[in-house]
Amino acid sequence: QVQLVESGGRLVQAGDSLRLSCTASGRGGSSNIMAWFRQAPGKERTFVAALNRETGSEYYADSVKGRFTISRDNGKNTVYLQMSVLKPEDTALYFCAGDEKRTFRYDHFTAGVYNLWGQGTQVTVSS
């Protein structure tokens, strides 16, 4: 069974940069669509960024375009989220998610389509 493990979250100041990692381990097929979602206290889990591991195509929420970059290292089964110019509103629990479909679809912007999730890593941005 494949598991996703996120790491890298911590307390930072506004304007700082931070890189999150998501590593897949265990037996089973790999997820081709890998995504990052985030959830602030009392709010819904929202899309941040996604990557098609086969094509390298990237997708971003408007709120993070130009500040966040998703990338992968297929040899390490790891997906990264490089975050820069962090803002207090970026504070949330960040989750990594995976889906085996080969093509990114519109519903990949929503959490319900993903069948594999990590436990989350907390990012807190102080003002």
N, C-alpha and C positions, 0 to 999 in steps of 0.2 A: 504494500500500500504506500502510495506516494504521500509525503508530508512536506509542507512548506513551512519554513522557519524564517521569520523576519528578525533583523537586528539593526542596530545603529541609531535608534531613537534616543533622545536625551533632551535636557534643558539647554536652550540656546537663547541668545539675545536677538532682537529684531535686527535684520540686515545680515545675519550670519548665514553660513552655508552648512549643509549637512548631507551625508549620503546614507541612504537606507539600502540594506541588502535583503534579498529573499532567495534562499537556497532550497532547492528541491532534493529530497533524499528518499530512499526506499525503493521498493520494487513497483513496477507498473509503467504504463506509457507516460510520456512527458506531455505537458500541456503546451499547446502551440500559442494560444493567446494568453499572455501574462499581463496582469493589471495591478495597479495600486488603487485602493480606495481609502477613504478616511472617514472617521466618525467622531464628531465632537460630542461632549456630554449632552444628552437630551435631544440630539439631532439624528437624522437618518444617515446611513452610510452612503457616501457620495463618491462618484468616480473622480479620480485624479489623473491617471495616465494608463495607457496600455501599449502593448508591443506585440506584433506578430513575429514570433521567433524565427519563422521560416523566411519571411520576406524582409524583415527589419523595419516594416512600416510602424510609425509611432502615432499615437493619438493622445490628445491632451484636453483637459477641462479648460475653459476660457480663463478661469481664475488663476491658473498656474502657467499658462503659455508664456514662454520667454524666460521663466524663472526655474522651472523644473525640467529635467531631462531623464527619460527612461532609457535604459540600455541593458544589454545582456552579454553574458559570457557563457556561451553554450557548452564549452568544455568543462566549466565549473557548475553547470546547471544553476546559474545564479542570475537574477535580474536585479538591477540597481535603480534607485531613484535618487538622482542628484538634485538637491534642492538648494537654491540660492536666493538671496534677498528675502529671507524668511520674514513673515509678518506675524503678529499675534493671532490673526485669524487663521493661520495655518496650524494652530494648535489642535491636535486631534490624536486619536489612536489610528495608526496607519496599518492597513491590512494588505497583504499580498494575496492575489487570487489567480486561479488558472482555469482554463477551459480548453478541451482538446480539439475544438473545431479549427479547421485550417484557414477559414476566412473570417476577418473581423466584420461583425454585423452591427447594425444600429443598436440591438439590444445588449451588446457588450458594454454599453455605457451604463447599464444597470446591474446591480449586484446579483439579482436573482438568476442570471444565466450561468454564473460560474459555479462549478461543482467542487472546487478545491480551494480551501482557505487556510491561511496561517493564523496564528494566535494574536498577531498584532504587536506593534512596537510604538511606544508613546513618544510623541514629539511635542514639546512645550516651548513656545516662543514667548519670551518676556519682552515687554515694551521698554 
